[in-house]
Amino acid sequence: MHLKLAAIAVAVLTKSVFGQPNLFVSRGYVSHSFTEVPPGSNVWDCSITIGPFSGSPAYSEVFLTAPNNTMAIRDLLITTNTANRFVYLYAGVPNANPNLAPYKFTSLGRIVGNPTDTNTLLLIDVQTSGHFGSRGESNPYNVNSLRIGGDCVGDIRVVGTDIVFMSVSGNLVGNLSLLNPFAGGSGQLGKIQRLFVAGSIGTPGSSTRPFIKAWTGIWDLQAASINADIDVGSIVNGSPTHNGHIAKITTTSSSTGDLEGSIQAAVLGSRTDDSIFYDGRMTVGRDLKSAVTVTDELRAQGGGQPEISVGRDFTSGASLSVTNRVLSGARFRVNRNLAGSVSVTNVNSSTNGLRGQVIANAGNTTGTWTGSATFGGTTLSGQPTYSNLPSTLGTGAVGLVPYRIHDNASDVLVGSYVRPN
């Protein structure tokens, strides 16, 4: 969600004492208190109360920056006491306002919002040159932009709408969830539009993993490696539904880019949002070690590209489980060994089942296919030369490169003769 601001009409400048954070209010009323903890440390607790603004349009703007490049914020407490529809808070954003020094905060311990104010959308734009979250959970209403120059070590629970953009220059090890407590009491979750992590999400190989939860979906999630439990739309009033949408997930490293943990969603497929196209592909730089559950469909995107592409191995213990269908043209492509399990539950109509392809050793090296493949309750046997007809799978196929002739599916059965005219 991107919102364009009108020209600033009213300005109130609160001048800081040397060393204090700089606060500039362009619209609306703000009271604040800044406390250095401990004195002389250049680490600050900042409490900001944003009051009403009667102008038109009815929104408030608040800018908070550091006067130098060594200042940190421990706690940022934000209270909204306003009938305004929107409040914009910019914290540590260089050049967001020409009246303030262009410095980011070196770190930010946590953001404490006001999750009970249903009349106000608090949209935050935050930047740090170092770590975020050392003080525990942050609960902003909405994240318009969060750019973290180090690690994200604390949990972030967005209690309103969306994360529009978030980047982490280090690792993301805290939990991330989008929970809207005002959606009819249903506990619905919002969406993550773009999340980019230069390092890892979670700790590679660890059995302790962070979770990422979003009700509507995740449009673009990229990290060097991922070890997390990703859950898109699974809980409504305590009932699992998994009706969310994943439009793109990528592990970017070919040397460390494993995808571990679990993924649950209804759809893996492309979509367009805010005029940005997300291509609907899951690209794993190295090994896929995750349990991937798709409760509706894996969609084909065209262009000859696989919808799930694994750079090396689909490992033993990993799984891809699709409830309804892998659509025609969709491919699950494993560059080397296919040792995990693949299944499509419903093969009971002209629309369900495996209608696309599962490809092992797609890189044409020494890869093998040793994992199970089950369709409509029937597990293929004798791979790579199974006897089951494509119609029993959903018209699709599972194959090991180099491909073999499917004896029973050939126009001329192997071992038979054709009499010339």
N, C-alpha and C positions, 0 to 999 in steps of 0.2 A: 504494500500500500504506500504510494508516494503522494504526498500532498504538497501543493505549491502554495507559498505564503504570499499574502498581499504586502504592499509597502508598509514599512513601520510608521506609525502615526504618533505614538507617545513614547517618550524615553525617560527613564529614571535611573540614574547612575549611583550605585552604592560604592564609594571608594574604599579600598581596603587599606588597613594599616600594613606597613612593610612586612612581607612574609605571609599575609593572609591570602586565601583564595580571592580571585576577582569575581564579582558578581555584577551582571548587567541585566536589567529588566527592560525590555522594549515595549511590552504591553502587559497591563494588569498590575496587580499589587502583590508584593512579596515581602514577607518578614523572614529573617534568617538569624542563625547563630553559628559561629565558627569557633571551634575549640581545638587548640593544639594539644595532642596527646602523645607523649608528655611534652611539657613546654620545652621549646628549643629543638624539637625533633623534626620539624617541618612535615609532620604527619597530622592530618586534620580530620575531625568529625564535623560534618556539615549538615545542618538541619535547615530545610527550606520549606516554608509554607506559602503556597500560591493562592492568592485570593482572586475575587472576581474582577472582570474587566467588562465595562458596559458598552464599549465601542462596537462597531460593526466592520468586518465580521468578528464574532465573539471568540477570540482565541488569545492565549497568552504566550509570550516567548521569554525564556529565561536562559541566560548564558553564564556558565561557570568555567573559569579557566585558571591555570596556574601562572603566577607572575614570574616563575623561573622554571628551569628544567629539572629540579630536584624535589619538587613537592609531590606528596602522596596524599590520597584520601583513604581514611580507614572506613568510616561509615558515611554513606550519603542517604539521609532520611528525607523523603519527599512526602509532603502532605498537601492534598488539593482541597481547597475550601471554596469552590467556585461553581457557578452554573454554566461556565463556558463549555462549549462542546470539545474544544481541543486545547491542550497545553503542550507546548514544545519545550523540552529541556535539552540543552546542548552542554555537555560536560567534557572539558578537555579537548574540544574540537578546534584545531588550529584554524585561524582566519575565518571562523564562523561569524565573528563580529569584529569590525575594524577598531572598536573602542578598547579591545582587550589584548593583552600580550598573547602571542601565538604559541603557547606551550601546552603539551599534553601533561596529564598527571602520570607520575612514574608507575603508580599502581592504584588500584581501587579495591578495597576490602569487600564491600558489598553495597547493594542498593536496596533500601527498604522503602517500598512504595506504600500506597494506600489502597488496598484491594477492595474496599467497601464502597468507594465512590463510583456509583454507576452512571453518573451524569457527565463524567469527564473521561476523555481519552488522553492519557498521558503518554506522549510519544517521545522516546528518548533517543539521543544520538550521542554516543560515548566513545572516547578514544583514550587508550593508555599506551605508554611506551613500554610498560612491563606487565606484571602478572595481574590477574583479576580473580577475586573470590576467596581470598585468604581468610575472610571473616565468616564464611558460611554462605547460606542460601541468599540469593537476590531474588526479589519478586516484583519486577517492574510490570506495569500494565501492558506495555507494548514495546518492542525493540525495533525502532526504525533503522538504526545502524549501530553496531557494536564492533569496534575494531580494537582487538587486544594485542599489544605488542609482545607479550610473553605467553605464559601458560594460563589457561582457564582452570582453576583448581577448585572452585566452589560450585555448588548447584545453582542453576538458574531456572526459576519457575515463573513463566510469563502468565499472568493471571487475567489478561484481557484478550488480545487478538492474536497478533502474529510476530514472528521474527522475520523482518524483511531482508536484512543483510547482517551477517555476522562473520568475522574473520578472526582467526587465532594464529599468531605467528609462531607459537610454540605448540604445546600439546593440550588437548581437552580431556580432562580426567574427571570432571564433575558431571552430575546428571543434568539433563536438559529436558524440560517439559513445558507444554503449552496447555494450561488449564483455565477455562473460562467458567468461573463460579456463578455467573449471572445468566447462563443460557438455560433458563427454565429449570434450574436445579439438576440438570442432566450431567454436569461435569464434562461438557464437551471440550475438546482440545482444538487449538488453532492450527496454523500451518507454518512450516519453515520454508521460506522461499529460497534463500541461498545461505549455505553454511560451508565455509572454506577453512580448513585446518592444515597448516603447513607441516605439522608433525603428525602425531598419532592421536586417534580418539581411543581412550582407554590405554591400558598397558599391554603390548603384544605378549601373548602366551599366558596371561594371568586368568585365573578362574574368577577373580573379582572384577566385574565389568560395570561401567556406567550405563544408564539407560537414556534413550532419546525417545520421547513420546510426543506425537503430534496428531490431533484428531483428523483434520482435513487431509493433510499429506505433507510430503517432503518433495520439493521440486528439484533441488540440486544440492547434493551432499558430497563433498570431496575432502579427502585426507590422504596422507602418505600411507597410513594403515588404519584399520578399524577393528577394535575388539569391544563391541558394545551390543546391548540388547535394544534393537530399534523396533518400535511398536507404533504403527500408524492406524489409529482409529479402532483400538481393540476394546475399550471399556465405555459403555453407556449405562449408567445406573448399576454398575457392577456386572453387567452382562457382556461377554466377549462378542464382538461383531467383526472386527478387523475390516472395516469398510473404507479405509483410507487409500490414498493413491501415492505411489512413489514414481517420480518422473525421471530421476537420475541419481545413481550412486556410483562413486568412483574411488578406488584406491590407486594413488598416482605413482607409487614406487614399484619398479620391477624387481628390486632386490629385497624389500621389506614389506611390500604392499599386500599383506594377507587381509582377508575379511573374515573375522571370527565373531562368535556370539550367536545372535539370532536376529531374524528379520521377519516381521509379520505385517502384512498389508493385504488389501483386496485386489489391487491392480498394480502391475508394473507396466507402464506405458507412457507415451509422450503426452504433453499438454502445453498449452500456451497460457501465460498469465502476465498481466501488465506488459503485453506486447513482446514478451521474451519467450522463445521456444525452447523447451527442454525435451531432449531426444528420446527419453524413455529407456535408457540403457543402463545396465549394471555392468561396470567394467572393473575387473579385479586384476591388479597389477601382478600379483603372484598367486597365492593359493586361496581357494575358497574353502573355508573350514566352518562355515556358518550353517545353521538350520534355517532355511529360507521357506517361509510359508506364504503362499499366494492363494487367497480364498476365492477369488473369482477367475481372473485371467491374466496370462502373459501375452501381451499384444505384439503383433508384428509392426515394425515401423517403416519397412521398405528400404530402398537404397542398398540392399545387399549386405547390411550390417547385422551382426548378431545382437539379440536383445540381452543376453547374459554372456559375457565373454570372460574366460578365466585364463590368465597369462601362463599358469603352469598346471597345478593339480587341483582337482576336486577331490578332497581327501576323504579317507575312510572315517565314518562317523558324521560327516556332513550330509545335508539332505536338501533337496528341492522338492517341495510338495505343493502341487497345484490342485485346487478342488475341482474346478470346472473345465478349463481349457487352456491349451497352448495354441494360439491361433495360427492359421495357415501363414507360412512365411516366417514365423518367429523361430529363433534358434537359441539353443543352449549349447555354447561352443566351449569345449575344454581343450586347451592347447596340448596337454600331455595326458596324464593319467586320470581316468574317471573311476574313482574308487568309492565315492559317496553314492547315496541312494536317490533315485528319481521316481516320482510317482504322480499320476493324475487320477483323482478319485472317480470322477463321473465320466464314463464312456458309455453314454446311454441315449444319445440323440445325434442328429446331424450336425449339431453345433458344439458339442462337448468332446473332451478327450484330447489326445496328442494329435494336433493337426499340423504341427510344425516339425522341427528336427532336433534331435539330441546328438551331438557329434563328439566323439572321443578321439584323442590324438590328432586334433585338427591341425597341429603344426607339422604333421607327417614326420615324426621322429621315432622314438621307441616306446611311445605311450601305450597303455593297456586299458581295457575296460573290464574291471572286476566288480564294480558295484552293482546293486540290484536295480532293476527297472520294472515298475509295477503300474499297470493301467487297468482301471476298472476291477481291481482285485486280483488280476492275473499277473504273475511275475514271469518275465521272459526267462527262458532257459536255453542253454546251448550257445550263449553269446560268444563270439560276435555273429554267429550264423543261426539265429533263432528262427523257428518255423512259424511263429504267429503271423497271421496276415495283417497288413496295414489297417484293414477295416476293424479289427478287434482292438486296435490302439486308438483309433480316431482318424485314420487315414494317414497319419504321420509315420516317422521311422526313427530308430536309434541305430547309429552306425559307427564303426571303428575305421579310421583311415589307416591304410588304403581300403576302400570299400570292397565288399564281396557281393556276388550275385545272391539275391534272395530267391532261393529255389522255388518256393511255393507262390511267390508273387510275380514271377516272370511270365511273359506272354506265352512262351514255350517252356514247359517244365523241364528242369534239368534231367537228363537221362531219356527223354522222349525223342522221337524222330519227326521230321517234317517231310512229307511226301511232296516233291515238286510236281507242278502241273505238267 
